[in-house]
Amino acid sequence: MKLTRQSAADRQTIQRYGNGGFKVSNVAFAGSVIVTPSTTLVWRVSAMSQLTVEDFQPLIACAASLDVCLLGCGPEMLPLPRDIKTALKDAGLTVDPMDTGAACRTYNVLMGEGRAVAAALIAI
């Protein structure tokens, strides 16, 4: 799905998602990604069942500077396993799960509002 750019040129904006990847700030990525205001990283996760606390390390490292972290769970919203949710919260990172499409749209809206937002997105 194609999305409309809604934020400043110096911030990462999700332009497309689907077909197994993303287009973020004019760069195509195959597979899952982590998007922050300043960078986009390839993410090894392809399903919620694979998630570990270690997968969130890039986000834990910048948790103090984030207002919110969105988790795109794939085609449907799934709950974050309780042990992972607790470990992330203890590390200072609160994660809001939703389906990947909703996470992409929400990321762009929050970015457009100037919020410090990050998204961990499982490709669909």
N, C-alpha and C positions, 0 to 999 in steps of 0.2 A: 504494500500500500504506500502511496506517495503522501508525504506530509508537507505542510507549508513551513518555510523558515520563519521563525518568530523572534529571533534574538540577535544580539550584536555579533558582528563578524569574528570577534576574538573569542567567542565561546562555542563549544561543540554543540551542534544542533542535529537531531535525528531527522533526516530527510525522507528515508524510505526504510521499510522493513518487510520481510517476507521472502519467499523463495530461498530460505536457508541462510539469510544474511541481512546486512544493514548497509545503508549509505549514511555516513555521518560527516557533516561538513565537507561534502564533495569527495569523500574517500569511501570506496566500497570495501566491505569486510565480509568474508565468508565465515559463517558460523556465529557463535555467541560473542558478545562484547560487554565490556564495562565502559560506561561513558561518564565522564566527570566534566565540569565546566572547561577544563583545560586540555583534556586528553581522552583518547579512546584506545582501549587495550583489547587485544584478542583474549577471550575467556574460554578455557578448556571445557566448560560445562555444556552438555547438550540435553540434559534432562534433570528434573528436580531430584530424581532418585540418586543422582551422582553427587549432590551437594555435600560439601564438608565446610567446616569453619575456615580451613586454610584457603578455600576458594575466594573468600572475602578479604584476604589480607591486603590487597591494594586499597580497599575501601576502609578497612580498620585503620590503616596508616594515616588516612586523612579524615577520620571520623569527627575530630574536634572542629573541623572547618565546614562540616556539612549540616544543613538544616534537615535533610531527609535523604534516605536511600530507597529507591524503588527497586523491586525485584520483578522482572518480567518472567513469569513461570512457564512460558510456552503458550500453547493455544488456549489454555484455561487457567484460571486462578487456582492455585493449590496452597494449602497452609505450609508454612515453613516448619520443619520438624522442631519440636519443643526444645530439644537439647541444643540445636544450632541457634535457635532464636535466643535462648538464654545466654549462650556463650557470646553471641554478637552484642547483646545488650550489655553484658558485663564488660565488653571491650569498648563500649561507648557508641555502638552503631545500632540504631533502630532501623529495621527493614520492613517496608510495606509491600507485601506480595500482591500481585494482580496479574492478569494475562499480559503477554508481551505487547500486544497492540495498545492496551490501555496504559501500560508503563511508558511506552514511547510518546504517546500523546500527552500524558501528564508531565513527563520530563520536559517537553518543549514548552508547555504552558508555564510551569514553574520557572524554567530558565528565562522565559520572556518577562516574568515578574521580577527577575533579578535575584531569585533565591539560589542558595548554594545547594544544588541537587546533584545526585549521582544516580545512575541506573545500572544494574546488573541484568543483562537481557539475554534470555535463552532464545536462540534463533527458532523461527517457525517457517 
